[in-house]
Amino acid sequence: MRYAAIDIGSNAVRLLIADIADAAQPVTFKKNTLIRVPLRLGDDAFIDKKISEKKIDDLVKTMHAFRNLMDVYGVTEYAACATSAMREAVNGPEIVKQVKKKAGVELEIVGGQREANIIYASRTEDKLDKKKNYLYIDVGGGSTELSFFADGALVASQSFNIGTIRILDNQDKDETWKDMERFISSNTKSYKNIIAIGTGGNINKLFRLSEEKEGKPMSFSKLKNLHHYLSSYSLKDRIQVLGLNQDRADVIIPAAQIFITVMKWASIKDVYVPKVGMVDGIIQLLIEENLK
């Protein structure tokens, strides 16, 4: 069987097609194809509170292409979720109707809490030491989702309107930062030796730049040094000299800032980067729903 997951984020839109291994227990999946299209819906949504006709057209074309790819790959189940940018766009519900009508894709605009639930559905902490405490940190273009686990159980989870595109557009608010600091303090102050699990495209890129070995954590100090190193280059040089993609070169700086801030507030020394995200969580939820 093949399942597909579509993540319509504030910075990029992703399609993951996965092969489902249902012969073994528990049911697992292997990534077959992953496609990323940098539409930057957040630039419209966070400033104008509305997604422009040009970007709606681009989104519909992208969804139509994804629909065709799912058909060619023989996908049997799929789910498509839109997050922060579509949540805030006043024309979000109308765009959902257009995507269904013109591209044949059923799209759900998910709330912040459901987004957090989908992200940690990948259960990365199951592969780690259950005696330790973990803080999931997922940084997107429009929001940051935090989920804290202690003794193998979820303690608290919350979504905050702090993201890379939002920061670049100067649409993040001091009160939201304070809310996030309060969440971290109130839920983690009784625990020691917390380890971070970082998800999202930017932390994956930062991990690759750190040259740490696969499966090993990246230290807080190395992340800070990376942030300082990248910030020492202009945007143009991050693209031309360091070889970062244009749609990554700007957002990677605020992403590093968010991770550094969260880890500092929670007194975290290391972050694991398991290369999972929203699309992986969607696939896992599809597996669980079909098992039921």
N, C-alpha and C positions, 0 to 999 in steps of 0.2 A: 504493500500500500504506500501511497504517497500523500502527504499532507502539505499544505502551504500556509504560510503566515505573512500577512502584510502589516507593516507598521508605518503609519503616516505621521511622522514626527514634525517638529518645528523647523528642523534643519534639513532632514533628508527623508526620503520614502524608501522603504526596504521590502524586498520580497525574498523569503526563504522557502525553498522547496526541500522537503526532508523525506527520506526513506524510512518507513516505520518497520522495525524488527519486532513483530508480534509473536514470533515463535517462542521467544525466551520470556522469562519473568524476572524482574519487571520489564514491561514493554519499553524499548528504547528507540532512539532515532539517530540517523546519521545524516548530516547536512549534505545535500546534493548540489544545490545551486543557490547562491546568494547574490542578489542584485541591489545596488544602491543608487538612487537618483537624487542629487542635491537640489530640491525644489525651493527650500528656504521659505516655507509658508509663514513662518514666524515673523519675518520682516513686515509683512502686511498685517498680520493678526495683532501683534503687540503694539503697533503704533496707530494703525487706522481702525483696529477692531473689526476689520472686514478684509476678506481675501479678494484680491483683484481679479478681474475677468481673465487677464493674461495667465495668472497662476492657476485659476480654476481650469482653464483650457489645458494647461500643462499637466495638471493633476489627472484630468479625465483621460488624456492621451496616455499617461503613464499607467493608469489603472486598466485601460483597454489593452495595452501591451502585456501587462501582468496577467490579465484574463486569458489572452491568447497563449502565453507561455504555460499557464496552469493546464490549459486544454491539451497542449502538445505533450507535456510531461505526464499526462494522465493522472492529475491530482484528483483524489476522491473526496477530500475534506479540506476546507480552508476557513480562515477567519481573518477579517481585516479590521484593524483598530486604529482610530485617529486620536491623538493626544492633545497636548496643551494648545497648540495653535488653533486647531479646529474647535476646541472647547471655548475659546475666547472670541472667535469670529462670529459676529451676529448672523452671518449667512452660512454658518456651518451646516445647519439642518437642510438648507436648500441644496448645498453642495452634495450632501449624502444622496439626495434624490437624483441629482444629475448623474452622479457616478453610477447609481443603480440603473438608470434609464439608458445612458449612453455607453457604459462600459460593462454592464452586467455584473457588477461587483457589489455585494451587500457590505455596507460599511457601518461600523459602530463607533460613535464618539464616546470614549470611555472617560469616566471621572478620575480624579487624581488618585483616590484610594484604590480603585480597580486597577489602575495602571501599576501601582506599587505591588498589588497582589499578583498581577501577571508576571512582573519582572522576577519576583522571588519564587515563582512557580517552578523555575528551573532547578531549585533545591540544591544549589551548589554546596551549601554547608553540609549536606548529607555525606559528601565525599571527604569532609574535613573532620577534625576532632570534635565530637559532640560535647566534650567537657569544656570547650572553650566558648567564648562569646564573640558574636559576629555582628557587624553593622554593614548591611547592604547599602551601597551608595551608587545610585544610578543618576548620572548627569546627562540631561538632554538639552535641546535647544531652548525649551520653554519652562521646564520644571526639573526639580531634583527630588527623587523619591528615596526616602530613608526607611529601612526596616531593620529593627534590632532583635537579634536572637540571643537567648541565654539558656544554657542547659538543654539545647536542642529544641526549644520552643520559641515561638514568636511572642515577643514582649509588647512591641508597639510598632506601628507603621504610619507614615504620613507623607503627603506630597506637598512640596513648596514651590511657589512661583518664582523660582530662581533658576535660570538656565543661561546657556552660552549666548544665544541670539538675544535673549531679553537683556543681558548685561551689555552686549555690544550696542544695542539700541537704547541704552540708558532707561530701561523700563523695569528694572528691579527696584524694590523698595526697602528702605532701612528696616521698617517694621517686620517685613517678611524674613529678613536676615535674623532679627531678634527672636522671631517665633521659632526659627530653626534652631537657634542656639538654646532656647528654653527647652525645646523638645529633646535635644541631645543631653542637656544637663539633667533634666528630670528623669530620663530613662536609663542613663548610663552611669550616673554618679555612684551607684552602689556596687559597680562592677569594676574589676581590674583586668588588665591584659586583654583588652578588646582588640580584635583583628578586623580590618576592613575587607569587604569584598566589593571591588569596583567594577561597574559595568557601563557600557556605552562606548561609542567609537573613539572618543578622545582618550579615555584611559587606556584603551587597547593600543592606540598609537604611542602614547607616552611610555607604556610598558615595553613596546618594541624598541623605542629610542633608548630606553634604560639599559638594554642588552642583558637583562636578567635572564636566567635560564627558565625555560617553560616549567610551570608548576611551582616555582619559587616566588615568594612575595617581593614586592618592591618596597624599599624602606621610605619612611617619611622624609628623611634627609635627602635621599636620592631624588625624590619627587620635587622637593624644594629646589635642589640644584638644577634639575631639568627645566623647571619654570623660569629660573633666573637666566639660564643659558638661552632658552628660546626667546625670552623677552628682550635679550640683548640685541637681537636681530630685528630689523624692520619687517613689516609684513611682506614687502617685495622680496627681501632677502630670505625670509623663511620659505618662500616659494622657489626662488631661483637658486639660492645657495644650499639650503637644507633639503630641497626637493619635496616639500610638503605640497599636497594638492591645494588648489586655491580655496576650496570650500572647507579645508581643514586648518589652513594656516592662521586664520583669524580666531576661530572658535577654540582652538587648543589652549590659548592663554587663559581666558576666563574659566575654562573647564578645570585646568590645573589649579586655579585660584580657589574654586569651589571645593575640590578634593582636599587641598591643603587646609582650608578653613575648617571643614568638617572634622578632619583627622585631628587637628589641633584642639578643637573644642572637646572631642571625645578622648583625648590623650592616647591616640592610636599611633603605633610605631611602624606598622606594616600593612600593606594592602595587597591582597591576592587579586589577580586579574584573569578570570577564567574564560574569557572570550564568549560570554553569553550576554543576551540582552532581551529586549521586548519580544523579538520574533521567536527566540528559543522558548520563552515562557508561553507564548501563544500555542506553539506546537505541543508543549507539555500539557496544557489545558485541554487541547483537542483530544489528546491521547486519553486523559482522565475522563473526559465527558463520554467518549466512545466506549470506554471500559464499563461505565455505569449502565 
